[in-house]
Amino acid sequence: MIQITYDRNSLELIECECIKNEKVDLADLAFTLIDGFNEFLKEAEV
């Protein structure tokens, strides 16, 4: 699992960490970033 923390105002990445010391696939990381950004956009539209 990848946990990503970013600033909601500036979209600056604050922290990105891998939970449970699993190997991180770059594709998984990319999809996680995209999902997080899409969630941010949904919240911004409200």
mmCIF entry with sequence, helices, sheets and N, C-alpha, C, O atoms, coordinates in Angstrom:
data_MODEL
# 
_entry.id   MODEL 
# 
_entity.id                         1 
_entity.type                       polymer 
_entity.pdbx_number_of_molecules   1 
# 
_entity_poly.entity_id                      1 
_entity_poly.type                           'polypeptide(L)' 
_entity_poly.nstd_linkage                   no 
_entity_poly.nstd_monomer                   no 
_entity_poly.pdbx_seq_one_letter_code       MIQITYDRNSLELIECECIKNEKVDLADLAFTLIDGFNEFLKEAEV 
_entity_poly.pdbx_seq_one_letter_code_can   MIQITYDRNSLELIECECIKNEKVDLADLAFTLIDGFNEFLKEAEV 
_entity_poly.pdbx_strand_id                 A 
# 
loop_
_entity_poly_seq.entity_id 
_entity_poly_seq.num 
_entity_poly_seq.mon_id 
_entity_poly_seq.hetero 
1 1  MET n 
1 2  ILE n 
1 3  GLN n 
1 4  ILE n 
1 5  THR n 
1 6  TYR n 
1 7  ASP n 
1 8  ARG n 
1 9  ASN n 
1 10 SER n 
1 11 LEU n 
1 12 GLU n 
1 13 LEU n 
1 14 ILE n 
1 15 GLU n 
1 16 CYS n 
1 17 GLU n 
1 18 CYS n 
1 19 ILE n 
1 20 LYS n 
1 21 ASN n 
1 22 GLU n 
1 23 LYS n 
1 24 VAL n 
1 25 ASP n 
1 26 LEU n 
1 27 ALA n 
1 28 ASP n 
1 29 LEU n 
1 30 ALA n 
1 31 PHE n 
1 32 THR n 
1 33 LEU n 
1 34 ILE n 
1 35 ASP n 
1 36 GLY n 
1 37 PHE n 
1 38 ASN n 
1 39 GLU n 
1 40 PHE n 
1 41 LEU n 
1 42 LYS n 
1 43 GLU n 
1 44 ALA n 
1 45 GLU n 
1 46 VAL n 
# 
_struct_asym.id          A 
_struct_asym.entity_id   1 
# 
loop_
_struct_conf.conf_type_id 
_struct_conf.id 
_struct_conf.pdbx_PDB_helix_id 
_struct_conf.beg_label_comp_id 
_struct_conf.beg_label_asym_id 
_struct_conf.beg_label_seq_id 
_struct_conf.pdbx_beg_PDB_ins_code 
_struct_conf.end_label_comp_id 
_struct_conf.end_label_asym_id 
_struct_conf.end_label_seq_id 
_struct_conf.pdbx_end_PDB_ins_code 
_struct_conf.beg_auth_comp_id 
_struct_conf.beg_auth_asym_id 
_struct_conf.beg_auth_seq_id 
_struct_conf.end_auth_comp_id 
_struct_conf.end_auth_asym_id 
_struct_conf.end_auth_seq_id 
_struct_conf.pdbx_PDB_helix_class 
_struct_conf.details 
_struct_conf.pdbx_PDB_helix_length 
HELX_P HELX_P1 AA1 ILE A 19 ? ASN A 21 ? ILE A 19 ASN A 21 5 ? 3  
HELX_P HELX_P2 AA2 LEU A 26 ? GLU A 45 ? LEU A 26 GLU A 45 1 ? 20 
# 
_struct_conf_type.id          HELX_P 
_struct_conf_type.criteria    ? 
_struct_conf_type.reference   ? 
# 
_struct_sheet.id               AA1 
_struct_sheet.type             ? 
_struct_sheet.number_strands   2 
_struct_sheet.details          ? 
# 
_struct_sheet_order.sheet_id     AA1 
_struct_sheet_order.range_id_1   1 
_struct_sheet_order.range_id_2   2 
_struct_sheet_order.offset       ? 
_struct_sheet_order.sense        anti-parallel 
# 
loop_
_struct_sheet_range.sheet_id 
_struct_sheet_range.id 
_struct_sheet_range.beg_label_comp_id 
_struct_sheet_range.beg_label_asym_id 
_struct_sheet_range.beg_label_seq_id 
_struct_sheet_range.pdbx_beg_PDB_ins_code 
_struct_sheet_range.end_label_comp_id 
_struct_sheet_range.end_label_asym_id 
_struct_sheet_range.end_label_seq_id 
_struct_sheet_range.pdbx_end_PDB_ins_code 
_struct_sheet_range.beg_auth_comp_id 
_struct_sheet_range.beg_auth_asym_id 
_struct_sheet_range.beg_auth_seq_id 
_struct_sheet_range.end_auth_comp_id 
_struct_sheet_range.end_auth_asym_id 
_struct_sheet_range.end_auth_seq_id 
AA1 1 ILE A 2  ? TYR A 6  ? ILE A 2  TYR A 6  
AA1 2 LEU A 13 ? CYS A 18 ? LEU A 13 CYS A 18 
# 
loop_
_atom_site.group_PDB 
_atom_site.id 
_atom_site.type_symbol 
_atom_site.label_atom_id 
_atom_site.label_alt_id 
_atom_site.label_comp_id 
_atom_site.label_asym_id 
_atom_site.label_entity_id 
_atom_site.label_seq_id 
_atom_site.pdbx_PDB_ins_code 
_atom_site.Cartn_x 
_atom_site.Cartn_y 
_atom_site.Cartn_z 
_atom_site.occupancy 
_atom_site.B_iso_or_equiv 
_atom_site.pdbx_formal_charge 
_atom_site.auth_seq_id 
_atom_site.auth_comp_id 
_atom_site.auth_asym_id 
_atom_site.auth_atom_id 
_atom_site.pdbx_PDB_model_num 
ATOM 1   N N  . MET A 1 1  ? 0.845   -1.183 0.000   1.00 0.00 ? 1  MET A N  1 
ATOM 2   C CA . MET A 1 1  ? 0.000   0.000  0.000   1.00 0.00 ? 1  MET A CA 1 
ATOM 3   C C  . MET A 1 1  ? 0.885   1.239  0.000   1.00 0.00 ? 1  MET A C  1 
ATOM 4   O O  . MET A 1 1  ? 1.922   1.277  0.663   1.00 0.00 ? 1  MET A O  1 
ATOM 5   N N  . ILE A 1 2  ? 0.472   2.229  -0.736  1.00 0.00 ? 2  ILE A N  1 
ATOM 6   C CA . ILE A 1 2  ? 1.226   3.476  -0.809  1.00 0.00 ? 2  ILE A CA 1 
ATOM 7   C C  . ILE A 1 2  ? 0.389   4.585  -0.188  1.00 0.00 ? 2  ILE A C  1 
ATOM 8   O O  . ILE A 1 2  ? -0.774  4.767  -0.548  1.00 0.00 ? 2  ILE A O  1 
ATOM 9   N N  . GLN A 1 3  ? 0.975   5.316  0.734   1.00 0.00 ? 3  GLN A N  1 
ATOM 10  C CA . GLN A 1 3  ? 0.275   6.432  1.360   1.00 0.00 ? 3  GLN A CA 1 
ATOM 11  C C  . GLN A 1 3  ? 0.919   7.724  0.890   1.00 0.00 ? 3  GLN A C  1 
ATOM 12  O O  . GLN A 1 3  ? 2.128   7.916  1.020   1.00 0.00 ? 3  GLN A O  1 
ATOM 13  N N  . ILE A 1 4  ? 0.096   8.606  0.342   1.00 0.00 ? 4  ILE A N  1 
ATOM 14  C CA . ILE A 1 4  ? 0.597   9.867  -0.192  1.00 0.00 ? 4  ILE A CA 1 
ATOM 15  C C  . ILE A 1 4  ? -0.081  11.022 0.534   1.00 0.00 ? 4  ILE A C  1 
ATOM 16  O O  . ILE A 1 4  ? -1.304  11.046 0.669   1.00 0.00 ? 4  ILE A O  1 
ATOM 17  N N  . THR A 1 5  ? 0.713   11.971 0.997   1.00 0.00 ? 5  THR A N  1 
ATOM 18  C CA . THR A 1 5  ? 0.191   13.159 1.655   1.00 0.00 ? 5  THR A CA 1 
ATOM 19  C C  . THR A 1 5  ? 0.602   14.371 0.828   1.00 0.00 ? 5  THR A C  1 
ATOM 20  O O  . THR A 1 5  ? 1.775   14.546 0.498   1.00 0.00 ? 5  THR A O  1 
ATOM 21  N N  . TYR A 1 6  ? -0.386  15.204 0.500   1.00 0.00 ? 6  TYR A N  1 
ATOM 22  C CA . TYR A 1 6  ? -0.052  16.394 -0.273  1.00 0.00 ? 6  TYR A CA 1 
ATOM 23  C C  . TYR A 1 6  ? -0.846  17.581 0.234   1.00 0.00 ? 6  TYR A C  1 
ATOM 24  O O  . TYR A 1 6  ? -1.913  17.421 0.826   1.00 0.00 ? 6  TYR A O  1 
ATOM 25  N N  . ASP A 1 7  ? -0.323  18.765 -0.001  1.00 0.00 ? 7  ASP A N  1 
ATOM 26  C CA . ASP A 1 7  ? -0.962  20.008 0.414   1.00 0.00 ? 7  ASP A CA 1 
ATOM 27  C C  . ASP A 1 7  ? -2.134  20.294 -0.509  1.00 0.00 ? 7  ASP A C  1 
ATOM 28  O O  . ASP A 1 7  ? -1.959  20.380 -1.724  1.00 0.00 ? 7  ASP A O  1 
ATOM 29  N N  . ARG A 1 8  ? -3.323  20.443 0.052   1.00 0.00 ? 8  ARG A N  1 
ATOM 30  C CA . ARG A 1 8  ? -4.526  20.633 -0.766  1.00 0.00 ? 8  ARG A CA 1 
ATOM 31  C C  . ARG A 1 8  ? -4.548  21.989 -1.474  1.00 0.00 ? 8  ARG A C  1 
ATOM 32  O O  . ARG A 1 8  ? -5.207  22.140 -2.502  1.00 0.00 ? 8  ARG A O  1 
ATOM 33  N N  . ASN A 1 9  ? -3.841  22.958 -0.937  1.00 0.00 ? 9  ASN A N  1 
ATOM 34  C CA . ASN A 1 9  ? -3.846  24.281 -1.561  1.00 0.00 ? 9  ASN A CA 1 
ATOM 35  C C  . ASN A 1 9  ? -2.856  24.383 -2.715  1.00 0.00 ? 9  ASN A C  1 
ATOM 36  O O  . ASN A 1 9  ? -3.185  24.901 -3.782  1.00 0.00 ? 9  ASN A O  1 
ATOM 37  N N  . SER A 1 10 ? -1.658  23.892 -2.496  1.00 0.00 ? 10 SER A N  1 
ATOM 38  C CA . SER A 1 10 ? -0.615  24.037 -3.512  1.00 0.00 ? 10 SER A CA 1 
ATOM 39  C C  . SER A 1 10 ? -0.400  22.767 -4.326  1.00 0.00 ? 10 SER A C  1 
ATOM 40  O O  . SER A 1 10 ? 0.319   22.782 -5.325  1.00 0.00 ? 10 SER A O  1 
ATOM 41  N N  . LEU A 1 11 ? -1.026  21.661 -3.900  1.00 0.00 ? 11 LEU A N  1 
ATOM 42  C CA . LEU A 1 11 ? -0.824  20.341 -4.512  1.00 0.00 ? 11 LEU A CA 1 
ATOM 43  C C  . LEU A 1 11 ? 0.624   19.873 -4.390  1.00 0.00 ? 11 LEU A C  1 
ATOM 44  O O  . LEU A 1 11 ? 1.059   18.984 -5.123  1.00 0.00 ? 11 LEU A O  1 
ATOM 45  N N  . GLU A 1 12 ? 1.367   20.473 -3.461  1.00 0.00 ? 12 GLU A N  1 
ATOM 46  C CA . GLU A 1 12 ? 2.754   20.069 -3.248  1.00 0.00 ? 12 GLU A CA 1 
ATOM 47  C C  . GLU A 1 12 ? 2.791   18.746 -2.489  1.00 0.00 ? 12 GLU A C  1 
ATOM 48  O O  . GLU A 1 12 ? 2.088   18.570 -1.495  1.00 0.00 ? 12 GLU A O  1 
ATOM 49  N N  . LEU A 1 13 ? 3.611   17.827 -2.965  1.00 0.00 ? 13 LEU A N  1 
ATOM 50  C CA . LEU A 1 13 ? 3.752   16.530 -2.312  1.00 0.00 ? 13 LEU A CA 1 
ATOM 51  C C  . LEU A 1 13 ? 4.473   16.714 -0.984  1.00 0.00 ? 13 LEU A C  1 
ATOM 52  O O  . LEU A 1 13 ? 5.583   17.246 -0.940  1.00 0.00 ? 13 LEU A O  1 
ATOM 53  N N  . ILE A 1 14 ? 3.841   16.274 0.094   1.00 0.00 ? 14 ILE A N  1 
ATOM 54  C CA . ILE A 1 14 ? 4.439   16.407 1.419   1.00 0.00 ? 14 ILE A CA 1 
ATOM 55  C C  . ILE A 1 14 ? 5.188   15.137 1.793   1.00 0.00 ? 14 ILE A C  1 
ATOM 56  O O  . ILE A 1 14 ? 6.323   15.187 2.267   1.00 0.00 ? 14 ILE A O  1 
ATOM 57  N N  . GLU A 1 15 ? 4.537   13.995 1.572   1.00 0.00 ? 15 GLU A N  1 
ATOM 58  C CA . GLU A 1 15 ? 5.149   12.735 1.982   1.00 0.00 ? 15 GLU A CA 1 
ATOM 59  C C  . GLU A 1 15 ? 4.599   11.611 1.122   1.00 0.00 ? 15 GLU A C  1 
ATOM 60  O O  . GLU A 1 15 ? 3.419   11.598 0.772   1.00 0.00 ? 15 GLU A O  1 
ATOM 61  N N  . CYS A 1 16 ? 5.459   10.678 0.791   1.00 0.00 ? 16 CYS A N  1 
ATOM 62  C CA . CYS A 1 16 ? 5.042   9.493  0.051   1.00 0.00 ? 16 CYS A CA 1 
ATOM 63  C C  . CYS A 1 16 ? 5.759   8.312  0.682   1.00 0.00 ? 16 CYS A C  1 
ATOM 64  O O  . CYS A 1 16 ? 6.987   8.231  0.641   1.00 0.00 ? 16 CYS A O  1 
ATOM 65  N N  . GLU A 1 17 ? 4.994   7.396  1.265   1.00 0.00 ? 17 GLU A N  1 
ATOM 66  C CA . GLU A 1 17 ? 5.643   6.275  1.927   1.00 0.00 ? 17 GLU A CA 1 
ATOM 67  C C  . GLU A 1 17 ? 4.967   4.965  1.583   1.00 0.00 ? 17 GLU A C  1 
ATOM 68  O O  . GLU A 1 17 ? 3.778   4.908  1.270   1.00 0.00 ? 17 GLU A O  1 
ATOM 69  N N  . CYS A 1 18 ? 5.758   3.927  1.650   1.00 0.00 ? 18 CYS A N  1 
ATOM 70  C CA . CYS A 1 18 ? 5.270   2.579  1.380   1.00 0.00 ? 18 CYS A CA 1 
ATOM 71  C C  . CYS A 1 18 ? 4.989   1.904  2.715   1.00 0.00 ? 18 CYS A C  1 
ATOM 72  O O  . CYS A 1 18 ? 5.869   1.816  3.572   1.00 0.00 ? 18 CYS A O  1 
ATOM 73  N N  . ILE A 1 19 ? 3.761   1.428  2.889   1.00 0.00 ? 19 ILE A N  1 
ATOM 74  C CA . ILE A 1 19 ? 3.368   0.777  4.130   1.00 0.00 ? 19 ILE A CA 1 
ATOM 75  C C  . ILE A 1 19 ? 3.701   -0.720 4.058   1.00 0.00 ? 19 ILE A C  1 
ATOM 76  O O  . ILE A 1 19 ? 3.578   -1.335 2.999   1.00 0.00 ? 19 ILE A O  1 
ATOM 77  N N  . LYS A 1 20 ? 4.118   -1.293 5.176   1.00 0.00 ? 20 LYS A N  1 
ATOM 78  C CA . LYS A 1 20 ? 4.426   -2.726 5.300   1.00 0.00 ? 20 LYS A CA 1 
ATOM 79  C C  . LYS A 1 20 ? 5.650   -3.141 4.487   1.00 0.00 ? 20 LYS A C  1 
ATOM 80  O O  . LYS A 1 20 ? 5.842   -4.327 4.215   1.00 0.00 ? 20 LYS A O  1 
ATOM 81  N N  . ASN A 1 21 ? 6.465   -2.185 4.105   1.00 0.00 ? 21 ASN A N  1 
ATOM 82  C CA . ASN A 1 21 ? 7.742   -2.478 3.458   1.00 0.00 ? 21 ASN A CA 1 
ATOM 83  C C  . ASN A 1 21 ? 7.608   -3.340 2.205   1.00 0.00 ? 21 ASN A C  1 
ATOM 84  O O  . ASN A 1 21 ? 8.512   -4.110 1.882   1.00 0.00 ? 21 ASN A O  1 
ATOM 85  N N  . GLU A 1 22 ? 6.498   -3.214 1.509   1.00 0.00 ? 22 GLU A N  1 
ATOM 86  C CA . GLU A 1 22 ? 6.318   -3.967 0.269   1.00 0.00 ? 22 GLU A CA 1 
ATOM 87  C C  . GLU A 1 22 ? 7.086   -3.286 -0.856  1.00 0.00 ? 22 GLU A C  1 
ATOM 88  O O  . GLU A 1 22 ? 7.352   -2.085 -0.804  1.00 0.00 ? 22 GLU A O  1 
ATOM 89  N N  . LYS A 1 23 ? 7.435   -4.059 -1.858  1.00 0.00 ? 23 LYS A N  1 
ATOM 90  C CA . LYS A 1 23 ? 8.058   -3.456 -3.031  1.00 0.00 ? 23 LYS A CA 1 
ATOM 91  C C  . LYS A 1 23 ? 6.999   -2.646 -3.768  1.00 0.00 ? 23 LYS A C  1 
ATOM 92  O O  . LYS A 1 23 ? 5.860   -3.088 -3.915  1.00 0.00 ? 23 LYS A O  1 
ATOM 93  N N  . VAL A 1 24 ? 7.378   -1.466 -4.228  1.00 0.00 ? 24 VAL A N  1 
ATOM 94  C CA . VAL A 1 24 ? 6.429   -0.583 -4.899  1.00 0.00 ? 24 VAL A CA 1 
ATOM 95  C C  . VAL A 1 24 ? 6.625   -0.677 -6.406  1.00 0.00 ? 24 VAL A C  1 
ATOM 96  O O  . VAL A 1 24 ? 7.723   -0.475 -6.923  1.00 0.00 ? 24 VAL A O  1 
ATOM 97  N N  . ASP A 1 25 ? 5.555   -0.982 -7.081  1.00 0.00 ? 25 ASP A N  1 
ATOM 98  C CA . ASP A 1 25 ? 5.558   -0.992 -8.540  1.00 0.00 ? 25 ASP A CA 1 
ATOM 99  C C  . ASP A 1 25 ? 5.318   0.448  -9.001  1.00 0.00 ? 25 ASP A C  1 
ATOM 100 O O  . ASP A 1 25 ? 4.419   1.117  -8.490  1.00 0.00 ? 25 ASP A O  1 
ATOM 101 N N  . LEU A 1 26 ? 6.102   0.922  -9.946  1.00 0.00 ? 26 LEU A N  1 
ATOM 102 C CA . LEU A 1 26 ? 5.933   2.300  -10.410 1.00 0.00 ? 26 LEU A CA 1 
ATOM 103 C C  . LEU A 1 26 ? 4.549   2.537  -10.992 1.00 0.00 ? 26 LEU A C  1 
ATOM 104 O O  . LEU A 1 26 ? 4.005   3.634  -10.864 1.00 0.00 ? 26 LEU A O  1 
ATOM 105 N N  . ALA A 1 27 ? 3.975   1.533  -11.626 1.00 0.00 ? 27 ALA A N  1 
ATOM 106 C CA . ALA A 1 27 ? 2.621   1.678  -12.162 1.00 0.00 ? 27 ALA A CA 1 
ATOM 107 C C  . ALA A 1 27 ? 1.626   1.884  -11.021 1.00 0.00 ? 27 ALA A C  1 
ATOM 108 O O  . ALA A 1 27 ? 0.719   2.709  -11.130 1.00 0.00 ? 27 ALA A O  1 
ATOM 109 N N  . ASP A 1 28 ? 1.792   1.134  -9.926  1.00 0.00 ? 28 ASP A N  1 
ATOM 110 C CA . ASP A 1 28 ? 0.917   1.316  -8.767  1.00 0.00 ? 28 ASP A CA 1 
ATOM 111 C C  . ASP A 1 28 ? 1.059   2.723  -8.203  1.00 0.00 ? 28 ASP A C  1 
ATOM 112 O O  . ASP A 1 28 ? 0.069   3.357  -7.839  1.00 0.00 ? 28 ASP A O  1 
ATOM 113 N N  . LEU A 1 29 ? 2.283   3.203  -8.134  1.00 0.00 ? 29 LEU A N  1 
ATOM 114 C CA . LEU A 1 29 ? 2.514   4.551  -7.628  1.00 0.00 ? 29 LEU A CA 1 
ATOM 115 C C  . LEU A 1 29 ? 1.827   5.577  -8.519  1.00 0.00 ? 29 LEU A C  1 
ATOM 116 O O  . LEU A 1 29 ? 1.182   6.501  -8.023  1.00 0.00 ? 29 LEU A O  1 
ATOM 117 N N  . ALA A 1 30 ? 1.963   5.417  -9.825  1.00 0.00 ? 30 ALA A N  1 
ATOM 118 C CA . ALA A 1 30 ? 1.340   6.350  -10.761 1.00 0.00 ? 30 ALA A CA 1 
ATOM 119 C C  . ALA A 1 30 ? -0.179  6.347  -10.602 1.00 0.00 ? 30 ALA A C  1 
ATOM 120 O O  . ALA A 1 30 ? -0.801  7.408  -10.544 1.00 0.00 ? 30 ALA A O  1 
ATOM 121 N N  . PHE A 1 31 ? -0.774  5.156  -10.533 1.00 0.00 ? 31 PHE A N  1 
ATOM 122 C CA . PHE A 1 31 ? -2.229  5.083  -10.383 1.00 0.00 ? 31 PHE A CA 1 
ATOM 123 C C  . PHE A 1 31 ? -2.681  5.677  -9.057  1.00 0.00 ? 31 PHE A C  1 
ATOM 124 O O  . PHE A 1 31 ? -3.735  6.309  -8.988  1.00 0.00 ? 31 PHE A O  1 
ATOM 125 N N  . THR A 1 32 ? -1.893  5.480  -8.002  1.00 0.00 ? 32 THR A N  1 
ATOM 126 C CA . THR A 1 32 ? -2.235  6.049  -6.705  1.00 0.00 ? 32 THR A CA 1 
ATOM 127 C C  . THR A 1 32 ? -2.217  7.570  -6.770  1.00 0.00 ? 32 THR A C  1 
ATOM 128 O O  . THR A 1 32 ? -3.107  8.229  -6.234  1.00 0.00 ? 32 THR A O  1 
ATOM 129 N N  . LEU A 1 33 ? -1.202  8.127  -7.428  1.00 0.00 ? 33 LEU A N  1 
ATOM 130 C CA . LEU A 1 33 ? -1.130  9.578  -7.584  1.00 0.00 ? 33 LEU A CA 1 
ATOM 131 C C  . LEU A 1 33 ? -2.311  10.100 -8.389  1.00 0.00 ? 33 LEU A C  1 
ATOM 132 O O  . LEU A 1 33 ? -2.907  11.118 -8.034  1.00 0.00 ? 33 LEU A O  1 
ATOM 133 N N  . ILE A 1 34 ? -2.652  9.406  -9.473  1.00 0.00 ? 34 ILE A N  1 
ATOM 134 C CA . ILE A 1 34 ? -3.765  9.825  -10.328 1.00 0.00 ? 34 ILE A CA 1 
ATOM 135 C C  . ILE A 1 34 ? -5.079  9.762  -9.557  1.00 0.00 ? 34 ILE A C  1 
ATOM 136 O O  . ILE A 1 34 ? -5.887  10.688 -9.630  1.00 0.00 ? 34 ILE A O  1 
ATOM 137 N N  . ASP A 1 35 ? -5.297  8.674  -8.818  1.00 0.00 ? 35 ASP A N  1 
ATOM 138 C CA . ASP A 1 35 ? -6.520  8.540  -8.024  1.00 0.00 ? 35 ASP A CA 1 
ATOM 139 C C  . ASP A 1 35 ? -6.632  9.659  -6.997  1.00 0.00 ? 35 ASP A C  1 
ATOM 140 O O  . ASP A 1 35 ? -7.704  10.237 -6.815  1.00 0.00 ? 35 ASP A O  1 
ATOM 141 N N  . GLY A 1 36 ? -5.535  9.961  -6.333  1.00 0.00 ? 36 GLY A N  1 
ATOM 142 C CA . GLY A 1 36 ? -5.536  11.031 -5.339  1.00 0.00 ? 36 GLY A CA 1 
ATOM 143 C C  . GLY A 1 36 ? -5.844  12.373 -5.970  1.00 0.00 ? 36 GLY A C  1 
ATOM 144 O O  . GLY A 1 36 ? -6.586  13.174 -5.402  1.00 0.00 ? 36 GLY A O  1 
ATOM 145 N N  . PHE A 1 37 ? -5.284  12.623 -7.130  1.00 0.00 ? 37 PHE A N  1 
ATOM 146 C CA . PHE A 1 37 ? -5.527  13.889 -7.812  1.00 0.00 ? 37 PHE A CA 1 
ATOM 147 C C  . PHE A 1 37 ? -6.978  13.975 -8.278  1.00 0.00 ? 37 PHE A C  1 
ATOM 148 O O  . PHE A 1 37 ? -7.595  15.036 -8.190  1.00 0.00 ? 37 PHE A O  1 
ATOM 149 N N  . ASN A 1 38 ? -7.527  12.862 -8.774  1.00 0.00 ? 38 ASN A N  1 
ATOM 150 C CA . ASN A 1 38 ? -8.932  12.842 -9.191  1.00 0.00 ? 38 ASN A CA 1 
ATOM 151 C C  . ASN A 1 38 ? -9.855  13.112 -8.012  1.00 0.00 ? 38 ASN A C  1 
ATOM 152 O O  . ASN A 1 38 ? -10.852 13.817 -8.162  1.00 0.00 ? 38 ASN A O  1 
ATOM 153 N N  . GLU A 1 39 ? -9.540  12.564 -6.841  1.00 0.00 ? 39 GLU A N  1 
ATOM 154 C CA . GLU A 1 39 ? -10.335 12.828 -5.640  1.00 0.00 ? 39 GLU A CA 1 
ATOM 155 C C  . GLU A 1 39 ? -10.264 14.311 -5.293  1.00 0.00 ? 39 GLU A C  1 
ATOM 156 O O  . GLU A 1 39 ? -11.272 14.922 -4.935  1.00 0.00 ? 39 GLU A O  1 
ATOM 157 N N  . PHE A 1 40 ? -9.075  14.881 -5.400  1.00 0.00 ? 40 PHE A N  1 
ATOM 158 C CA . PHE A 1 40 ? -8.914  16.309 -5.127  1.00 0.00 ? 40 PHE A CA 1 
ATOM 159 C C  . PHE A 1 40 ? -9.787  17.133 -6.070  1.00 0.00 ? 40 PHE A C  1 
ATOM 160 O O  . PHE A 1 40 ? -10.443 18.081 -5.638  1.00 0.00 ? 40 PHE A O  1 
ATOM 161 N N  . LEU A 1 41 ? -9.799  16.777 -7.361  1.00 0.00 ? 41 LEU A N  1 
ATOM 162 C CA . LEU A 1 41 ? -10.602 17.513 -8.330  1.00 0.00 ? 41 LEU A CA 1 
ATOM 163 C C  . LEU A 1 41 ? -12.088 17.395 -8.026  1.00 0.00 ? 41 LEU A C  1 
ATOM 164 O O  . LEU A 1 41 ? -12.826 18.370 -8.164  1.00 0.00 ? 41 LEU A O  1 
ATOM 165 N N  . LYS A 1 42 ? -12.535 16.216 -7.616  1.00 0.00 ? 42 LYS A N  1 
ATOM 166 C CA . LYS A 1 42 ? -13.948 16.031 -7.260  1.00 0.00 ? 42 LYS A CA 1 
ATOM 167 C C  . LYS A 1 42 ? -14.328 16.939 -6.103  1.00 0.00 ? 42 LYS A C  1 
ATOM 168 O O  . LYS A 1 42 ? -15.382 17.575 -6.130  1.00 0.00 ? 42 LYS A O  1 
ATOM 169 N N  . GLU A 1 43 ? -13.475 17.002 -5.084  1.00 0.00 ? 43 GLU A N  1 
ATOM 170 C CA . GLU A 1 43 ? -13.756 17.841 -3.921  1.00 0.00 ? 43 GLU A CA 1 
ATOM 171 C C  . GLU A 1 43 ? -13.716 19.317 -4.291  1.00 0.00 ? 43 GLU A C  1 
ATOM 172 O O  . GLU A 1 43 ? -14.475 20.114 -3.739  1.00 0.00 ? 43 GLU A O  1 
ATOM 173 N N  . ALA A 1 44 ? -12.852 19.684 -5.203  1.00 0.00 ? 44 ALA A N  1 
ATOM 174 C CA . ALA A 1 44 ? -12.714 21.084 -5.598  1.00 0.00 ? 44 ALA A CA 1 
ATOM 175 C C  . ALA A 1 44 ? -13.934 21.570 -6.376  1.00 0.00 ? 44 ALA A C  1 
ATOM 176 O O  . ALA A 1 44 ? -14.241 22.762 -6.366  1.00 0.00 ? 44 ALA A O  1 
ATOM 177 N N  . GLU A 1 45 ? -14.626 20.658 -7.047  1.00 0.00 ? 45 GLU A N  1 
ATOM 178 C CA . GLU A 1 45 ? -15.784 21.045 -7.845  1.00 0.00 ? 45 GLU A CA 1 
ATOM 179 C C  . GLU A 1 45 ? -16.995 21.388 -6.992  1.00 0.00 ? 45 GLU A C  1 
ATOM 180 O O  . GLU A 1 45 ? -17.894 22.096 -7.446  1.00 0.00 ? 45 GLU A O  1 
ATOM 181 N N  . VAL A 1 46 ? -17.026 20.896 -5.768  1.00 0.00 ? 46 VAL A N  1 
ATOM 182 C CA . VAL A 1 46 ? -18.201 21.096 -4.902  1.00 0.00 ? 46 VAL A CA 1 
ATOM 183 C C  . VAL A 1 46 ? -18.340 22.541 -4.513  1.00 0.00 ? 46 VAL A C  1 
ATOM 184 O O  . VAL A 1 46 ? -19.268 22.899 -3.788  1.00 0.00 ? 46 VAL A O  1 
# 
